[in-house]
Amino acid sequence: MLVGGSGAELFRGLDPDQQRLWWQKASASPVGKLALNAAVEAARRSGELERRRHAERHRRLSASLVVALCALIVVALAHGVRPRLTTAGQSVRNVFRNFVPAFVGRGVVQLSAYVDAWLASYLGNGTVSSFTYAQAIYVLPISLFGMAISAAELPAMSRAVGTSAEIGAYLRGRLSDGLDRIAYFIVPSVVALFALGDLIVHLLFQSGRFQLGNTIWVWQILIGSTLGLLASTMGRLYSSTFYAMRDTKTPLRYAIVRVVL
């Protein structure tokens, strides 16, 4: 404090020309330039942060105004309508009754992946991360082909009308065509993961601390996963067929069996 105070008093004792000359020499020195650049960079970053905060406040305000406007429009158009939750309607009871079985049946892949990761946690170090890397590749064909074909077939299957025999024949035809399309995409995917899995893992993940040994380990997990890839993907279409028949419990039973096995 004594040195700082003495320096400040000495600087204030200089005349304005000497003070200006001192500042010029200080700013021209390497330390002065570094300090000046640091101050400019800090000011720039502070300004950018403030602009980002300002823009974020504007976005939140705009979103709130849009929500409020939509709410006002809905209230104006639904004048006299009183929303209420009731289970008196048969359709509402069907939704509540079928929601849980359909939810679990559709999410069996994710549930199975969680169980696999939980079991892998009891193995050696790095096993859980290896399973996570393998699952990121394994579920890709299911999501691309299985989900897409099943989602496209469900509305078409649900429109089936006629006698029980006619509906059954129609659903069997749609199911057969859908299974053929799934096999057309999944079988080459199985071959690619089995034969070229090491190259796929290398291109996607190998870098830094992810070395060749990790690539081989993930590839071996992929080889084991490919054994049930076709059946797992086809199971999506079978579930859609049961949903088209208003049956959500049968896919749930098979989903539970799959997770247990």
HUGI-V509332 format. One record per pair of residues at least 24 apart in sequence whose ideal C-beta (glycine too) atoms are under 10 Angstrom apart, sorted by sequence separation. I is the first residue (numbers start at 1). GAP is how many residues later the second one is. If there is no record, write none. Layout:
BEGIN
{{I & GAP} {I & GAP}}
END
This chain:
BEGIN
{{153 & 24} {197 & 24} {198 & 24} {110 & 25} {113 & 25} {153 & 25} {194 & 25} {197 & 25} {198 & 25} {109 & 26} {113 & 26} {152 & 26} {193 & 26} {197 & 26} {232 & 26} {112 & 27} {231 & 27} {149 & 28} {150 & 28} {153 & 28} {194 & 28} {195 & 28} {197 & 28} {109 & 29} {110 & 29} {149 & 29} {152 & 29} {193 & 29} {194 & 29} {197 & 29} {109 & 30} {149 & 30} {192 & 30} {193 & 30} {228 & 30} {194 & 31} {195 & 31} {146 & 32} {149 & 32} {150 & 32} {190 & 32} {193 & 32} {194 & 32} {109 & 33} {148 & 33} {149 & 33} {190 & 33} {193 & 33} {194 & 33} {228 & 33} {109 & 34} {148 & 34} {192 & 34} {149 & 35} {190 & 35} {191 & 35} {194 & 35} {145 & 36} {146 & 36} {149 & 36} {190 & 36} {193 & 36} {109 & 37} {145 & 37} {148 & 37} {189 & 37} {190 & 37} {109 & 38} {145 & 38} {190 & 38} {145 & 39} {146 & 39} {190 & 39} {142 & 40} {145 & 40} {146 & 40} {186 & 40} {189 & 40} {190 & 40} {106 & 41} {141 & 41} {144 & 41} {145 & 41} {189 & 41} {144 & 42} {187 & 42} {186 & 43} {187 & 43} {190 & 43} {106 & 44} {141 & 44} {142 & 44} {145 & 44} {186 & 44} {189 & 44} {141 & 45} {144 & 45} {186 & 45} {186 & 46} {141 & 47} {142 & 47} {183 & 47} {186 & 47} {141 & 48} {182 & 48} {185 & 48} {186 & 48} {140 & 49} {141 & 49} {183 & 50} {138 & 51} {141 & 51} {179 & 51} {182 & 51} {183 & 51} {137 & 52} {141 & 52} {182 & 52} {140 & 53} {182 & 53} {179 & 54} {182 & 54} {138 & 55} {179 & 55} {182 & 55} {137 & 56} {178 & 56} {181 & 56} {178 & 58} {179 & 58} {134 & 59} {138 & 59} {175 & 59} {178 & 59} {179 & 59} {137 & 60} {140 & 60} {177 & 60} {178 & 60} {175 & 62} {178 & 62} {134 & 63} {137 & 63} {174 & 63} {175 & 63} {178 & 63} {137 & 64} {175 & 65} {174 & 66} {175 & 66} {134 & 67} {137 & 67} {174 & 67} {133 & 68} {136 & 68} {137 & 68} {136 & 69} {172 & 69} {175 & 69} {171 & 70} {174 & 70} {130 & 71} {133 & 71} {171 & 71} {133 & 72} {171 & 73} {170 & 74} {171 & 74} {133 & 77} {167 & 77} {168 & 77} {167 & 78} {157 & 80} {129 & 81} {133 & 81} {137 & 81} {133 & 82} {136 & 82} {137 & 82} {154 & 82} {158 & 82} {134 & 83} {135 & 83} {138 & 83} {146 & 83} {150 & 83} {153 & 83} {154 & 83} {157 & 83} {130 & 84} {133 & 84} {134 & 84} {137 & 84} {138 & 84} {146 & 84} {149 & 84} {150 & 84} {153 & 84} {156 & 84} {157 & 84} {160 & 84} {129 & 85} {130 & 85} {133 & 85} {134 & 85} {137 & 85} {141 & 85} {149 & 85} {150 & 85} {151 & 85} {152 & 85} {154 & 85} {155 & 85} {157 & 85} {158 & 85} {159 & 85} {160 & 85} {131 & 86} {132 & 86} {133 & 86} {134 & 86} {135 & 86} {138 & 86} {139 & 86} {146 & 86} {147 & 86} {150 & 86} {151 & 86} {154 & 86} {157 & 86} {158 & 86} {126 & 87} {130 & 87} {131 & 87} {134 & 87} {135 & 87} {138 & 87} {142 & 87} {146 & 87} {149 & 87} {150 & 87} {153 & 87} {154 & 87} {157 & 87} {158 & 87} {126 & 88} {129 & 88} {130 & 88} {133 & 88} {134 & 88} {137 & 88} {138 & 88} {141 & 88} {145 & 88} {146 & 88} {148 & 88} {149 & 88} {150 & 88} {152 & 88} {153 & 88} {156 & 88} {157 & 88} {158 & 88} {129 & 89} {130 & 89} {132 & 89} {133 & 89} {134 & 89} {141 & 89} {144 & 89} {146 & 89} {147 & 89} {150 & 89} {151 & 89} {154 & 89} {155 & 89} {127 & 90} {130 & 90} {131 & 90} {134 & 90} {135 & 90} {138 & 90} {139 & 90} {142 & 90} {143 & 90} {146 & 90} {147 & 90} {150 & 90} {154 & 90} {126 & 91} {130 & 91} {134 & 91} {138 & 91} {141 & 91} {142 & 91} {145 & 91} {146 & 91} {149 & 91} {150 & 91} {153 & 91} {141 & 92} {139 & 93} {142 & 93} {143 & 93} {147 & 93} {150 & 93} {127 & 94} {131 & 94} {138 & 94} {142 & 94} {146 & 94} {120 & 101} {116 & 105} {116 & 109} {112 & 116} {112 & 120} {109 & 123} {108 & 124} {109 & 124} {109 & 126} {108 & 127} {109 & 127} {108 & 128} {105 & 130} {106 & 130} {105 & 131} {108 & 131} {106 & 133} {105 & 134} {106 & 134} {102 & 137} {105 & 137} {106 & 137} {105 & 138} {102 & 140} {101 & 141} {102 & 141} {101 & 142} {106 & 142} {105 & 143} {108 & 143} {112 & 143} {116 & 143} {104 & 144} {105 & 144} {108 & 144} {111 & 144} {115 & 144} {98 & 145} {103 & 145} {105 & 145} {106 & 145} {111 & 145} {114 & 145} {115 & 145} {101 & 146} {102 & 146} {105 & 146} {106 & 146} {108 & 146} {109 & 146} {112 & 146} {101 & 147} {102 & 147} {104 & 147} {105 & 147} {108 & 147} {111 & 147} {112 & 147} {98 & 148} {100 & 148} {101 & 148} {104 & 148} {105 & 148} {107 & 148} {108 & 148} {111 & 148} {98 & 149} {99 & 149} {100 & 149} {101 & 149} {102 & 149} {103 & 149} {105 & 149} {106 & 149} {109 & 149} {112 & 149} {98 & 150} {101 & 150} {102 & 150} {105 & 150} {108 & 150} {97 & 151} {98 & 151} {101 & 151} {104 & 151} {105 & 151} {108 & 151} {94 & 152} {97 & 152} {100 & 152} {101 & 152} {104 & 152} {94 & 154} {98 & 154} {101 & 154} {104 & 155}}
END
